[in-house]
Amino acid sequence: MQIIPYIVSKTKLSETRIKNTLKLLDEDCTIPFISRYRKEQTGNLDEVEIGSIVTFKAQFEALQKRKATIIKVLKEDDVLTEELQKKIENTDDLTLLEDLYLPYKKKRKTKAETARKNGLEPLAKIIMSQNANDIEAIAFRHVKGSISSENMALEGARHIIAEWISERTDIRNNIRYQLERFATINTKAVKTKVDDEKAQKFRDYFDWSESLNRIPSHRLLAILRAEQEGFIRVKIEIDDERTLAKIEDRIIRSNNNCTDQIELAIKDAYKRLLLPSLTNEALQNAKAKADDAAIKVFSKNLKQLLLGSPVGEKRILAIDPGFRTGCKIVCLDEKGDLKHNETIYPHPPKKDAIGAMKKISSLADAYKIDAIAIGNGTASRETEALVRKIRFRNDIEVYVVSEAGASIYSASKIAREEFPNYDVTVRGSVSIGRRLQDPLAELVKIDAKSIGVGQYQHDVDQTKLKTSLDTVVESCVNAVGVNINTASKSLLSYVSGIGPKLAENIIAYRNEHGTFTSRNDIKKVARLGGKAFEQSAAFLRIKGGSNPLDDSAVHPERYALVKQIAKDEDKSVAQLIGNTELLKKIKLEQYISNSIGFPTLKDIVKELEKPGLDIREKAKVFTFNQTIKTITDLKEGQLLPGIVNNITNFGAFVDVGIKESGLIHVSNLSDGFVSDVNAHVSLHQQVIVKVLEVDISRKRIQLKLHK
């Protein structure tokens, strides 16, 4: 089995595209770089397709490594035949590989191993030949040593037969098929835990049964969490009689004294060896699929969050609201630098609303504030209402900003390095303000799991989750581009080809030499070699530099081409940029060469039309219904403005301005069938919803998307 046919079988992509992509990956090219600047080699593969090649490349390498280990062990044990080696080398499935290895795998002390030591393997072989009629008499010959009776001898022989049966690949695969098609997952409450307050959120699963292959990912993860916390017991079941009958059909060929012994061995193998192992395997496979589905949801949500609308380089007054401890205020300049901080106490118990309003107004004047960011946590609605009463001298926009993960950032090493002389409350307020300026630049500082835009993120495979989320962050950062002269270490770390160490070196160079004036300056950064420059340069922007292409996504390796196009049009590069009419008339065919194709040329022209354009929409002001303060204010039939704050496979959660988010179930997103929630709503989208049901005791709100 070779890597290219393996990946072709998994992706259905052509051999040439896979071969060229693998070559680029082996040359340490990143996914964003390959998808953007090597389209001719890959046949215009996008990041998702390249990502799948990366995934299956890793799977193939892991499979080959496992094969090598197994072959080495079998050789050392002198049990590797030419036929077995051929089977191992030709398999492309890890489960089948482990099945091939199973009969030779060193086992802990088993009943079968004990029976072999007692000399009962010949008896087991006689029974399995199914030719003997007086099996008791044959068993009597094996009564010796620790074997004191015919029944004891027969029992030992059955243990050996049961192990043989459990190691047969065809039987294992047949049970896998039964589990895959017909298994149910059944749950029962642990009676001593049903009254536990924490158990109540899982009460739907105190007595539950559902097809394992149809259970939605969120439900399976909820059930497994409830089991882990000790509130329920979980069992995977299939039709035992039908499955046993299928095993018997494969083994029993006669009807004599041996038949009864084989039937007993089959039942033993099934109940003791096969069913526990394979039901666990089936559950793990279902869990893996649920993990993948949950990670996919999380990744989609994270991408939408990271690409959220920025207000840009504006002066921000940010408020982290609170009651008893007061509201923490910070003033930030256009670059996000902290200029002032203090605390006001407009809410109970101090209730100094007038003093707070005067303070906010004076700070807005003193620091020429353009916009106000209010965290959406405790006392958010009250603080927003207070701010909207203030009559500012200038037009100041007021935004409510998600605080998710702000507390994680404020206590992090990154925050301590940025603000060593300030406490966590000030750092949290700064994070809220910077999120309004540029969500992407601020959110990359926080562990993506802590942002809280997924389902059961702490229950899924953490390695898979981290890999997926890191890929999303990298994709978003490179899609937007990074201003090398203002970007933080965290943001620079995600730029193609850079990483944490080179990000540190870029910051050090900036501190020592001042701002970068051209992309060529990037080559002067310590340890940033040719490959890193190739991978990163086009994603790093130089604002106001001498070469206008340095503030674009045009790769430096194509600067000469752009100059040639400009020369052919009798224009300077600067005159070419933004000249949409002229750019549309250029005959791109004349510039096609062995290394430059039509896809690259189209990308260059598109970028020249609007160089360095931010792909994100600008932030929009949003106002909740001011009469809705708590869940008790909600009534069925109300139409309310809201913001989508989480998306799952079963629906979207919407913030309507109170502590509890409401759920638009997937069935209430549209009058027709909904296969993908993201096709109807997106994270942080402003929507109008209709209240369908309010369950105050369970703090649940059912909503419908209003068209």
LOVO-711267 format. One record per residue (C-alpha): x, y, z. Coordinates in pm, 1 decimal, decimal comma. Example, Ala and Ser with C-alpha at 12.3 -4.5 7.8 and 13.67 -1.06 7.14 Angstrom:
2
1230,0|-450,0|780,0
1367,0|-106,0|714,0
//
This chain:
707
0,0|0,0|0,0
147,1|332,1|-111,6
52,9|673,9|24,7
-89,6|827,3|-294,9
-337,4|542,2|-373,0
-433,6|545,5|-4,1
-517,7|917,9|-8,1
-692,5|883,7|-347,8
-917,7|613,9|-196,6
-1005,7|842,9|94,5
-1048,3|1176,2|-87,3
-1131,0|1085,8|-452,8
-887,4|1360,3|-560,7
-659,5|1296,3|-859,8
-315,4|1142,3|-813,3
-141,2|1446,0|-967,1
-303,7|1694,1|-730,1
-224,1|1475,5|-428,3
134,1|1409,6|-541,7
207,0|1780,7|-593,5
43,2|1875,8|-263,2
245,8|1614,3|-73,7
562,9|1750,5|-235,5
477,4|2102,4|-116,1
398,0|1975,4|234,1
729,9|1788,8|245,1
895,2|2121,3|156,4
743,1|2268,9|476,3
480,7|2474,8|296,9
173,0|2564,8|503,9
-189,0|2504,9|410,2
-274,9|2878,4|370,6
33,2|2934,2|151,6
-34,3|2631,1|-69,7
-403,0|2712,8|-119,6
-332,8|3079,2|-203,4
-1,0|3080,9|-388,0
45,2|2734,7|-538,3
-285,6|2686,2|-718,7
-126,4|2568,8|-1041,4
52,2|2279,6|-868,7
-251,6|2162,9|-670,0
-516,5|2215,8|-935,3
-671,9|2495,8|-728,3
-733,9|2290,2|-413,5
-884,4|2489,0|-126,5
-774,9|2480,0|239,0
-1031,4|2212,5|331,8
-914,6|1976,5|55,3
-548,3|2033,2|140,6
-634,7|1980,0|506,7
-790,5|1643,4|423,7
-469,0|1540,8|244,3
-273,1|1640,2|555,4
-509,8|1434,3|773,8
-491,3|1120,0|559,7
-114,3|1158,9|521,4
-87,3|1145,5|901,2
-324,9|846,8|915,4
-122,8|659,6|653,3
203,8|727,8|834,5
53,4|607,7|1165,0
-76,0|292,5|991,2
265,8|221,0|838,4
435,3|272,6|1171,9
196,2|28,1|1339,0
251,9|-228,2|1060,4
628,4|-206,3|1106,7
593,2|-258,2|1482,4
366,1|-563,2|1439,4
588,3|-723,2|1174,1
894,1|-672,7|1395,7
721,5|-840,1|1693,7
596,6|-1132,3|1481,6
946,0|-1185,1|1340,2
1096,8|-1185,4|1687,7
837,0|-1441,8|1797,9
911,9|-1648,7|1484,2
544,0|-1665,9|1382,1
550,1|-1439,3|1075,0
459,8|-1630,6|760,7
487,3|-1494,9|407,4
107,5|-1504,2|373,2
52,2|-1315,9|702,6
310,5|-1052,0|612,5
140,3|-997,5|277,3
-198,3|-951,8|448,2
-51,1|-704,5|694,2
126,3|-503,4|425,5
-182,5|-486,9|202,9
-434,9|-377,5|464,0
-535,7|-11,2|469,2
-753,7|-36,0|780,1
-620,2|-10,6|1134,8
-902,1|-223,2|1282,2
-837,0|-505,5|1034,1
-465,5|-477,4|1106,4
-526,6|-526,5|1478,6
-756,3|-823,1|1403,2
-474,6|-987,5|1202,4
-239,2|-936,3|1494,1
-484,9|-1046,3|1763,3
-413,7|-1425,5|1757,1
-40,1|-1359,6|1804,9
-67,9|-1079,8|2057,9
84,5|-1151,5|2398,0
-204,3|-1181,4|2641,1
-232,9|-1155,6|3013,4
-319,0|-1479,8|3191,7
-642,4|-1609,3|3037,0
-865,0|-1912,7|3086,0
-755,2|-2040,9|2745,0
-387,1|-2004,0|2832,7
-441,5|-2198,3|3157,8
-620,2|-2472,8|2963,8
-330,6|-2497,8|2716,3
-83,0|-2535,7|3001,8
-301,2|-2819,2|3129,3
-262,2|-2996,8|2793,4
-618,5|-2944,9|2668,9
-545,5|-2795,5|2324,1
-552,7|-3143,5|2151,1
-900,3|-3200,1|2299,6
-1012,1|-2859,6|2170,3
-887,7|-2949,3|1821,4
-1072,9|-3281,0|1827,2
-1397,3|-3105,3|1924,7
-1351,2|-2843,7|1651,6
-1292,5|-3120,9|1392,7
-1655,0|-3217,5|1467,2
-1586,4|-3584,6|1385,4
-1581,9|-3748,0|1730,0
-1894,3|-3916,1|1868,4
-1791,9|-4018,6|2221,3
-1635,9|-3689,2|2330,4
-1670,3|-3773,8|2702,2
-1446,0|-4078,6|2659,7
-1187,7|-3868,0|2476,8
-1212,5|-3603,5|2749,7
-1146,9|-3874,0|3014,5
-798,4|-3930,4|2865,7
-712,9|-3570,3|2960,6
-805,9|-3612,9|3327,6
-471,0|-3570,6|3496,1
-279,2|-3324,0|3707,4
-504,0|-3031,6|3799,0
-778,6|-3161,1|3566,7
-990,6|-3376,8|3795,7
-1291,3|-3470,3|3575,2
-1420,5|-3502,6|3218,9
-1637,0|-3192,0|3269,8
-1335,0|-2992,8|3381,5
-1141,7|-3108,2|3074,3
-1430,1|-3015,9|2843,0
-1466,3|-2675,3|3008,6
-1096,2|-2603,7|2953,0
-1121,6|-2712,3|2588,9
-1420,9|-2480,1|2543,5
-1216,6|-2188,3|2679,1
-956,4|-2253,8|2407,3
-1227,3|-2283,2|2139,1
-1390,9|-1961,5|2264,3
-1060,8|-1778,9|2220,6
-1020,3|-1916,6|1866,5
-1372,0|-1801,1|1782,2
-1312,8|-1456,5|1930,6
-1001,2|-1412,5|1715,1
-1168,5|-1494,7|1382,7
-1178,9|-1184,2|1164,4
-1494,2|-1290,9|976,6
-1688,7|-1339,7|1302,0
-1565,1|-1012,6|1449,1
-1660,7|-828,4|1131,6
-2007,3|-984,9|1127,4
-2073,1|-870,1|1485,5
-1937,5|-526,3|1393,3
-2189,8|-518,0|1109,9
-2473,3|-611,2|1348,5
-2362,8|-339,1|1589,8
-2327,0|-81,6|1316,6
-2671,1|-149,3|1169,5
-2888,0|-260,5|1459,7
-2731,7|-164,7|1795,6
-2926,6|45,2|2045,4
-2785,2|258,8|2323,2
-2985,0|216,3|2643,6
-2958,0|413,5|2964,6
-3087,9|369,0|3317,4
-3064,9|608,5|3609,2
-2849,8|525,3|3908,5
-3125,8|522,2|4172,5
-2908,7|668,9|4445,8
-2827,8|971,7|4226,8
-3164,4|1066,0|4070,5
-3237,9|1330,7|4332,6
-2897,0|1494,9|4295,7
-2942,1|1855,7|4180,9
-2663,1|1820,6|3922,8
-2833,3|1513,0|3779,5
-3149,5|1703,2|3686,7
-3008,2|1844,9|3365,2
-2964,4|1483,5|3250,0
-3307,5|1362,3|3359,1
-3418,5|1309,2|2997,2
-3168,4|1020,8|2990,7
-3274,2|846,6|3312,9
-3454,4|590,6|3094,4
-3357,1|626,4|2730,0
-3320,9|401,0|2427,1
-3214,7|496,7|2075,8
-3045,9|354,6|1767,6
-2669,4|394,4|1809,0
-2610,7|480,6|1443,9
-2876,9|752,7|1445,5
-2819,0|923,1|1778,7
-2720,9|1290,4|1728,6
-2372,3|1382,0|1841,2
-2486,6|1624,8|2111,6
-2714,1|1361,3|2268,1
-2447,5|1091,2|2273,1
-2195,9|1330,2|2431,5
-2455,3|1433,9|2691,0
-2527,4|1068,4|2774,6
-2157,9|985,8|2806,4
-2102,7|1285,7|3032,1
-2396,2|1178,1|3251,5
-2246,0|829,6|3272,8
-1902,8|969,6|3359,1
-2052,5|1176,5|3639,1
-2223,2|865,4|3776,2
-2587,2|961,2|3716,2
-2675,7|688,6|3462,7
-2555,6|351,5|3335,0
-2510,3|295,0|2961,8
-2542,4|-32,6|2772,2
-2505,1|-114,5|2400,9
-2733,7|-399,3|2289,5
-2811,5|-602,2|1977,7
-3027,8|-908,0|1909,8
-2817,8|-1176,3|2081,0
-3011,9|-1472,7|1941,2
-2977,1|-1358,1|1580,7
-2607,3|-1280,9|1623,2
-2536,9|-1615,5|1791,8
-2722,1|-1795,6|1513,9
-2503,1|-1627,0|1253,4
-2188,3|-1735,9|1438,3
-2317,2|-2094,5|1464,1
-2389,3|-2098,9|1089,5
-2022,9|-2012,9|1025,8
-1880,2|-2281,3|1258,9
-2111,1|-2580,6|1314,5
-2100,4|-2835,2|1031,3
-2230,4|-3153,1|1201,8
-2472,0|-3279,4|1463,2
-2291,2|-3502,3|1709,8
-2137,1|-3498,8|2058,0
-1907,8|-3211,5|1953,5
-2197,5|-2983,4|1858,5
-2315,4|-2921,0|2213,8
-1960,0|-2833,5|2324,2
-1911,3|-2593,1|2032,6
-2248,0|-2425,7|2098,8
-2144,5|-2369,6|2461,9
-1807,2|-2233,6|2347,0
-1976,0|-1996,9|2100,9
-2201,8|-1856,3|2372,7
-1903,6|-1816,4|2604,3
-1695,5|-1648,1|2332,6
-1981,9|-1415,5|2247,3
-2076,6|-1310,6|2601,1
-1732,6|-1307,5|2763,2
-1493,0|-1209,7|2484,3
-1660,9|-1072,0|2173,5
-1956,1|-867,1|2296,0
-1777,0|-664,3|2566,9
-1487,4|-585,7|2333,9
-1688,8|-504,9|2023,0
-1967,6|-310,1|2196,2
-1697,1|-97,8|2354,8
-1539,5|-56,1|2012,0
-1877,7|39,5|1861,8
-1936,7|295,0|2135,7
-1588,4|438,6|2085,3
-1651,2|461,7|1709,8
-1980,8|639,0|1774,3
-1802,4|868,1|2021,2
-1535,5|945,4|1759,4
-1806,7|1039,2|1506,7
-1979,9|1251,9|1769,1
-1646,4|1416,7|1848,5
-1591,3|1493,9|1480,7
-1939,6|1643,4|1450,0
-1896,1|1853,4|1764,5
-1549,4|1969,0|1658,2
-1687,4|2063,7|1317,1
-1956,7|2276,4|1484,5
-1700,6|2435,2|1717,0
-1468,2|2508,9|1424,6
-1745,9|2672,5|1219,7
-1848,2|2884,4|1518,5
-1491,3|2982,4|1596,3
-1431,2|3089,1|1236,3
-1740,0|3310,5|1242,0
-1637,4|3456,3|1578,0
-1279,6|3528,0|1469,8
-1401,3|3690,5|1151,0
-1648,9|3902,4|1350,7
-1699,7|4264,5|1256,1
-1432,0|4508,0|1381,5
-1490,0|4879,7|1437,6
-1127,9|4935,5|1339,6
-879,3|5187,4|1474,8
-1109,5|5392,2|1697,6
-1067,0|5524,6|2049,8
-1263,2|5298,7|2285,3
-1404,8|5336,3|2636,0
-1456,5|4979,0|2760,3
-1665,2|4881,9|3062,3
-1657,0|4550,3|3247,5
-1988,7|4582,7|3435,9
-2062,2|4463,1|3787,6
-2282,1|4535,8|4090,6
-2105,1|4514,7|4427,4
-1750,6|4542,4|4290,0
-1844,1|4823,7|4053,7
-1787,7|4874,2|3681,2
-1424,2|4870,9|3564,0
-1355,5|5137,4|3300,3
-1057,4|5165,1|3065,5
-983,0|5411,6|2786,3
-789,4|5282,9|2484,9
-632,6|5472,5|2195,1
-664,1|5373,9|1828,3
-389,0|5113,4|1866,3
-551,8|4952,9|2170,6
-299,2|5096,3|2416,1
-428,6|5158,1|2768,4
-451,2|5530,6|2853,4
-667,0|5536,4|3168,3
-851,9|5309,2|3409,7
-1079,6|5348,5|3711,0
-1391,3|5205,9|3877,0
-1743,2|5351,2|3899,9
-2033,4|5231,3|4119,7
-2363,4|5313,2|3946,2
-2552,2|5002,5|4066,4
-2651,9|4864,0|4408,5
-2532,5|4872,7|4677,0
-2369,1|5216,7|4620,5
-2612,7|5339,1|4349,1
-2401,5|5635,4|4238,8
-2560,3|5653,6|3894,0
-2526,4|6030,6|3853,8
-2159,6|6030,2|3951,5
-2097,0|5737,5|3714,5
-2265,9|5913,5|3422,8
-2062,0|6229,9|3482,3
-1740,6|6028,2|3496,7
-1813,5|5841,0|3171,1
-1904,2|6168,7|2999,8
-1586,0|6344,9|3115,9
-1366,3|6051,4|3011,7
-1533,8|6043,4|2669,8
-1441,5|6409,6|2623,7
-1091,4|6383,1|2768,2
-987,9|6085,1|2554,9
-1193,9|6178,1|2244,8
-1379,2|5845,4|2261,2
-1537,1|5716,4|1938,0
-1718,2|5410,3|2073,0
-1811,9|5241,0|2401,1
-1780,6|4865,3|2456,9
-1982,8|4707,5|2738,8
-1921,4|4347,3|2845,6
-2229,0|4123,4|2825,6
-2189,9|3965,8|3172,1
-2340,7|4057,3|3510,6
-2505,4|4404,4|3517,2
-2458,7|4444,8|3140,9
-2817,5|4549,7|3067,4
-2825,2|4795,0|3358,3
-2493,3|4947,2|3251,6
-2604,2|4975,2|2889,6
-2924,7|5152,6|2996,5
-2717,8|5393,8|3208,1
-2477,4|5474,5|2923,0
-2759,9|5535,5|2676,1
-2899,1|5805,9|2907,9
-2578,8|6010,0|2876,9
-2585,7|6302,0|2634,2
-2239,4|6301,0|2482,3
-2102,8|6601,6|2297,8
-2012,8|6387,3|1999,3
-2184,0|6088,6|1837,8
-2057,0|5786,1|2029,2
-2169,2|5439,3|1929,3
-2247,4|5192,4|2209,3
-2179,8|4820,2|2163,5
-2241,0|4517,9|2386,5
-1942,0|4284,0|2351,4
-1913,0|3914,5|2441,6
-1700,1|3855,9|2751,4
-1649,9|3484,8|2677,5
-1293,6|3392,7|2768,7
-1203,2|3743,9|2893,9
-1140,5|3613,8|3246,7
-913,6|3341,9|3102,7
-712,9|3604,7|2915,8
-692,0|3842,1|3213,4
-521,7|3575,5|3428,4
-298,6|3443,7|3148,6
75,3|3478,4|3100,9
11,1|3686,9|2787,6
-198,5|3937,4|2984,7
59,9|3955,2|3263,2
330,4|4026,2|3005,5
119,2|4297,6|2841,1
5,4|4461,5|3165,1
243,1|4364,3|3447,1
137,2|4660,1|3664,4
-240,6|4606,7|3643,9
-473,6|4352,9|3804,0
-705,2|4106,9|3630,4
-1005,0|4343,9|3634,6
-821,6|4605,5|3429,5
-687,3|4343,0|3188,3
-1038,5|4202,3|3140,0
-1175,3|4546,9|3054,4
-893,8|4605,9|2805,9
-975,5|4274,6|2638,3
-1342,4|4376,4|2601,8
-1241,7|4705,4|2438,5
-989,3|4547,7|2206,0
-1242,5|4286,4|2096,6
-1454,5|4567,8|1963,5
-1158,6|4717,2|1777,1
-1047,9|4385,4|1625,3
-1200,5|4055,3|1746,8
-943,4|3843,8|1562,4
-637,7|4020,8|1704,3
-768,7|3987,3|2060,3
-927,2|3641,3|2054,1
-610,4|3470,5|1925,9
-463,9|3536,0|2272,2
-718,0|3304,5|2435,0
-728,3|2925,5|2427,6
-1004,9|2867,4|2172,8
-1174,1|2609,0|2401,3
-1235,7|2883,0|2657,4
-1434,7|3101,8|2420,3
-1742,7|2882,7|2465,8
-1888,8|2862,7|2117,3
-1933,4|2487,6|2085,6
-2105,6|2187,4|2235,2
-1941,6|1957,8|2491,5
-1594,5|2084,5|2394,2
-1443,4|1942,0|2713,4
-1576,6|1592,9|2635,4
-1436,8|1546,5|2284,8
-1092,1|1422,9|2183,1
-872,5|1711,0|2301,7
-590,2|1645,7|2054,7
-829,8|1648,5|1758,8
-1002,0|1957,3|1895,5
-677,4|2151,6|1937,5
-556,2|2055,9|1589,7
-884,6|2162,1|1431,7
-911,9|2489,9|1621,3
-548,1|2581,2|1557,6
-611,7|2523,1|1187,0
-916,3|2752,6|1199,5
-723,7|3028,6|1376,9
-435,1|2998,8|1129,7
-677,1|3011,3|836,8
-857,3|3321,3|969,0
-539,2|3511,8|1054,7
-392,5|3452,3|710,5
-720,2|3522,2|530,6
-737,9|3866,7|694,4
-365,0|3945,7|688,7
-155,8|4099,8|967,0
-8,7|4446,5|1010,1
347,2|4353,1|1105,0
406,1|4689,5|1273,0
119,6|4663,4|1522,7
46,7|4289,7|1558,9
96,7|4118,2|1894,2
316,5|3812,8|1938,5
3,6|3596,9|1963,7
-129,5|3719,4|1629,1
206,5|3694,1|1452,4
248,4|3336,1|1579,6
-38,9|3219,7|1358,6
98,1|3376,1|1038,8
202,1|3115,2|782,6
566,7|3018,1|835,6
620,0|3224,7|1152,3
535,7|3048,0|1479,4
602,3|3165,9|1838,2
983,0|3197,6|1821,2
996,8|3403,2|1500,6
705,7|3612,5|1633,1
923,9|3698,4|1933,7
1209,7|3788,6|1700,8
983,8|4015,7|1493,0
873,6|4200,1|1807,9
1238,2|4228,6|1919,4
1341,2|4369,9|1580,2
1050,8|4616,4|1592,5
1149,8|4731,6|1941,9
1513,2|4778,8|1840,4
1484,8|4920,1|1486,7
1137,4|5073,4|1478,3
868,6|4995,7|1222,4
921,0|4784,5|913,0
917,8|5006,3|601,8
918,0|4728,4|342,3
873,5|4355,7|313,5
1244,8|4325,8|239,5
1306,4|4441,4|598,4
1142,1|4119,6|717,5
1447,0|3927,6|593,2
1658,1|4112,2|853,4
1472,7|3945,9|1143,8
1694,2|3698,9|1330,4
1651,1|3335,6|1215,9
1386,6|3429,5|958,0
1527,9|3249,1|655,7
1423,2|3212,3|294,3
1157,4|2948,1|353,8
992,2|3143,7|638,1
996,0|3458,9|424,1
841,5|3273,4|130,0
563,9|3133,7|349,2
487,5|3450,7|548,0
565,3|3762,8|344,3
236,2|3790,6|153,7
33,1|3759,8|474,3
226,0|4039,1|648,7
118,0|4393,2|561,6
327,6|4710,9|562,6
100,0|5014,0|595,5
223,2|5338,6|435,1
544,3|5186,7|298,0
731,0|5292,8|-14,7
599,5|4998,1|-218,6
217,0|4989,8|-234,6
228,3|4613,8|-303,4
363,5|4563,8|50,1
13,3|4642,0|179,4
-149,2|4377,1|-38,0
-183,7|4000,8|-65,5
34,9|3997,0|-378,1
333,3|3773,7|-303,7
678,3|3938,4|-338,3
770,8|3664,5|-585,5
512,6|3822,4|-821,6
619,9|4185,0|-783,1
822,9|4165,1|-1105,9
515,4|4039,5|-1290,1
302,4|4328,0|-1158,7
572,4|4574,8|-1265,0
573,4|4419,4|-1612,2
194,4|4447,9|-1637,3
215,1|4812,6|-1527,6
491,4|4879,5|-1779,7
290,4|4717,2|-2060,7
-1,4|4945,4|-1972,9
230,7|5247,4|-1957,8
148,2|5300,8|-1590,1
332,0|5292,4|-1261,0
239,6|5019,2|-1010,4
70,2|5284,7|-795,2
-138,9|5398,0|-1095,2
-235,6|5038,0|-1168,6
-366,2|4977,3|-815,6
-736,6|5053,1|-781,3
-777,0|5119,3|-1155,6
-1063,1|4873,5|-1194,5
-1151,6|4961,2|-1554,4
-795,4|4917,6|-1674,4
-741,3|4596,7|-1477,3
-1051,4|4437,3|-1630,5
-919,6|4503,2|-1982,4
-583,7|4333,6|-1929,8
-542,9|4017,5|-2137,2
-409,5|3779,9|-1876,1
-333,4|3500,3|-2125,0
-15,4|3676,9|-2239,7
133,8|3643,2|-1889,5
78,3|3269,1|-1850,1
403,9|3074,4|-1810,8
528,0|2742,2|-1675,0
506,2|2873,0|-1316,7
217,6|3121,1|-1345,7
-128,2|3012,5|-1452,7
-468,1|3174,0|-1490,7
-575,1|3119,2|-1123,9
-274,0|3312,2|-990,9
-318,2|3590,7|-1245,3
-685,8|3628,7|-1154,4
-593,0|3650,9|-784,1
-333,8|3920,0|-856,2
-578,2|4133,4|-1055,7
-847,6|4092,7|-790,0
-602,6|4205,1|-521,4
-483,5|4503,2|-728,5
-843,5|4625,5|-752,5
-869,3|4659,9|-372,3
-530,2|4587,3|-213,5
-528,9|4485,0|151,7
-909,3|4489,1|169,1
-1037,1|4356,5|501,8
-1271,2|4068,0|421,5
-1470,7|4134,0|740,0
-1781,6|4349,4|761,5
-1776,2|4655,6|983,6
-1940,9|4629,3|1326,6
-2304,1|4740,0|1357,1
-2471,8|4892,2|1662,0
-2739,6|4670,9|1819,9
-3002,2|4744,1|2084,4
-3197,5|4486,4|2289,7
-3561,0|4535,9|2388,6
-3519,3|4761,3|2692,0
-3838,7|4634,4|2860,9
-3702,8|4277,4|2890,5
-3485,9|4247,9|3202,3
-3529,7|3888,5|3322,3
-3679,4|3559,7|3203,5
-4004,0|3644,3|3386,2
-4057,0|3936,5|3144,7
-4083,8|3699,8|2849,1
-4425,5|3608,6|2711,9
-4524,8|3363,9|2440,2
-4571,6|3533,3|2104,1
-4333,1|3825,2|2170,7
-4106,4|3936,3|1885,9
-3761,6|4032,5|2015,8
-3428,2|4143,4|1870,0
-3141,2|3910,4|1958,9
-2786,4|3808,7|1874,5
-2688,1|3451,7|1788,9
-2426,5|3358,1|2050,0
-2380,4|2985,2|1985,9
-2458,8|2734,3|1713,6
-2494,7|2357,9|1756,0
-2617,2|2074,1|1536,6
-2957,9|2089,1|1705,4
-3013,0|2463,1|1674,8
-2890,0|2811,4|1758,4
-2877,7|2991,2|2092,8
-2979,1|3355,6|2096,6
-2903,3|3630,2|2347,3
-3220,1|3839,3|2389,4
-3066,6|4061,4|2656,3
-3117,3|3852,2|2970,4
-2903,1|3603,7|3162,6
-3048,6|3297,1|2989,7
-3001,5|3241,3|2616,7
-3298,8|3109,4|2420,5
-3283,7|2814,3|2181,0
-3406,6|2819,3|1823,1
-3439,8|2445,5|1769,7
-3337,5|2328,4|1424,3
-3707,0|2264,5|1348,9
-3786,4|2630,4|1420,7
-3524,3|2782,4|1192,2
-3736,2|2737,0|882,6
-4071,5|2602,4|770,7
-3884,7|2347,5|558,6
-3623,9|2082,4|640,0
-3296,0|2219,1|778,7
-2983,5|2010,3|716,7
-2730,5|2273,1|824,7
-2797,1|2531,6|1095,9
-2518,0|2750,8|956,9
-2707,4|2787,4|629,9
-2976,1|2984,7|816,5
-2790,2|3177,2|1087,7
-2433,8|3275,2|1169,4
-2257,4|3352,4|1494,5
-2315,4|3710,4|1619,0
-2583,4|3761,9|1355,3
-2851,4|4010,4|1458,4
-3192,9|3841,9|1430,9
-3558,7|3884,1|1523,5
-3704,1|3590,0|1715,8
-4049,7|3487,6|1832,4
-4093,7|3349,1|2184,4
-4260,7|3006,1|2163,6
-4230,2|2876,4|2519,1
-4082,4|2985,7|2852,0
-3999,6|2727,4|3121,3
-3904,0|2942,7|3420,6
-3834,8|2648,2|3655,9
-3580,0|2494,8|3414,8
-3471,6|2835,8|3281,8
-3535,8|2729,8|2924,3
-3659,6|2951,5|2642,2
-3784,8|2815,4|2309,4
-3764,8|3056,4|2016,2
-3849,7|3064,9|1646,1
-3655,6|3255,7|1382,8
-3880,0|3533,0|1252,4
-3839,4|3606,5|882,8
//
